[in-house]
């Protein structure tokens, strides 16, 4: 049911933004960004059970909770950058959107760097232990 409401809000905002764009493009842009923000906040509120489940799964598997945090942070970075880049594109700023996407990719790499270090240490330990 919530998905239907989200889709309805998105469709209504899109139609409204298209109708307003000819006469008041500024208000059209504000409407699009506001609707996008409301949808993003709504989706983020519904992710709490997913976060709990990932945490519980990692605890049951004996995996460090740091890995789950990295996963959730990278997913959050991806969602935020995608939303921002799409908003920039909708406003006619495709170059700025590309910069946001690049910044997001770098942020994901920096966030995941500790995982890469752990993987390299495990690989080195396996290679050193077998020789």
C-alpha positions as CSV (number, residue, x, y, z in Angstrom):
1,X,0.0,0.0,0.0
2,X,2.8,2.4,0.8
3,X,4.4,1.7,-2.6
4,X,1.1,2.7,-4.3
5,X,1.1,6.0,-2.3
6,X,4.7,6.6,-3.2
7,X,4.0,6.0,-6.9
8,X,0.9,8.2,-6.7
9,X,2.8,11.0,-5.1
10,X,5.6,10.7,-7.7
11,X,3.1,10.7,-10.6
12,X,1.1,13.7,-9.2
13,X,4.3,15.7,-8.6
14,X,5.6,14.8,-12.1
15,X,2.4,15.9,-13.8
16,X,2.3,19.1,-11.7
17,X,5.9,19.8,-12.4
18,X,5.3,19.4,-16.2
19,X,2.3,21.6,-16.1
20,X,4.1,24.3,-14.1
21,X,7.3,24.2,-16.1
22,X,6.0,26.3,-19.0
23,X,4.8,29.2,-16.8
24,X,7.0,29.0,-13.6
25,X,10.0,26.7,-14.1
26,X,11.3,27.6,-10.6
27,X,8.2,26.4,-8.8
28,X,8.3,23.3,-11.0
29,X,11.8,22.5,-9.9
30,X,10.9,23.1,-6.3
31,X,7.9,20.8,-6.6
32,X,10.1,18.1,-8.1
33,X,12.8,18.4,-5.4
34,X,10.2,18.5,-2.6
35,X,8.4,15.5,-3.8
36,X,11.7,13.6,-4.2
37,X,12.7,14.6,-0.7
38,X,9.4,13.4,0.7
39,X,9.7,10.1,-1.1
40,X,13.4,9.7,0.0
41,X,12.5,10.3,3.6
42,X,9.6,7.9,3.4
43,X,11.8,5.2,1.9
44,X,14.5,5.8,4.5
45,X,12.0,5.4,7.3
46,X,11.0,2.0,5.9
47,X,14.6,0.7,5.8
48,X,14.8,0.3,9.6
49,X,13.7,-3.3,9.5
50,X,16.3,-4.0,6.8
51,X,19.0,-2.5,8.9
52,X,18.0,-4.6,11.9
53,X,17.9,-7.8,9.8
54,X,21.3,-7.2,8.3
55,X,22.7,-6.6,11.8
56,X,21.1,-9.8,13.1
57,X,22.3,-11.8,10.2
58,X,25.9,-10.6,10.6
59,X,25.7,-11.4,14.4
60,X,24.4,-14.9,13.7
61,X,27.1,-15.5,11.1
62,X,29.8,-14.3,13.4
63,X,30.8,-11.5,11.1
64,X,32.0,-8.2,12.5
65,X,29.3,-5.6,12.6
66,X,31.7,-3.2,11.0
67,X,31.1,-5.0,7.7
68,X,27.4,-4.4,8.0
69,X,27.9,-0.7,8.8
70,X,30.1,-0.4,5.7
71,X,27.4,-2.0,3.6
72,X,24.7,0.3,4.9
73,X,26.9,3.4,4.6
74,X,27.7,2.6,1.0
75,X,24.1,1.9,0.2
76,X,23.1,5.3,1.8
77,X,25.8,7.1,-0.2
78,X,24.5,5.5,-3.4
79,X,20.9,6.5,-2.8
80,X,21.8,10.0,-1.8
81,X,24.1,10.6,-4.8
82,X,21.6,9.1,-7.2
83,X,18.8,11.3,-5.8
84,X,21.0,14.4,-6.0
85,X,22.3,13.6,-9.5
86,X,18.8,13.0,-10.8
87,X,17.7,16.3,-9.3
88,X,20.6,18.1,-11.0
89,X,19.8,16.5,-14.3
90,X,16.1,17.5,-13.9
91,X,17.3,21.0,-13.4
92,X,19.4,20.9,-16.6
93,X,22.7,20.6,-14.8
94,X,24.1,17.3,-16.2
95,X,27.7,18.3,-15.7
96,X,27.0,18.9,-12.0
97,X,25.2,15.6,-11.8
98,X,28.3,13.8,-13.2
99,X,30.4,15.5,-10.5
100,X,28.0,14.3,-7.8
101,X,28.2,10.8,-9.1
102,X,32.0,10.9,-9.1
103,X,32.0,12.2,-5.6
104,X,29.7,9.3,-4.6
105,X,32.0,6.7,-6.2
106,X,35.0,8.1,-4.4
107,X,33.0,8.2,-1.1
108,X,32.0,4.5,-1.6
109,X,35.7,3.6,-2.2
110,X,36.8,5.5,0.9
111,X,34.1,3.9,3.0
112,X,35.0,0.4,1.8
113,X,38.7,0.8,2.1
114,X,38.9,-0.9,5.5
115,X,37.2,-4.0,3.9
116,X,39.8,-4.1,1.2
117,X,42.5,-3.9,3.8
118,X,40.9,-6.9,5.7
119,X,40.6,-8.9,2.5
120,X,44.3,-8.3,1.6
121,X,45.4,-9.3,5.1
122,X,43.3,-12.5,4.9
123,X,44.7,-13.3,1.5
124,X,48.3,-12.6,2.7
125,X,47.7,-14.9,5.7
126,X,46.4,-17.7,3.4
127,X,49.3,-17.3,1.0
128,X,51.9,-17.1,3.7
129,X,50.4,-20.1,5.6
130,X,50.3,-22.4,2.7
131,X,53.9,-21.9,1.6
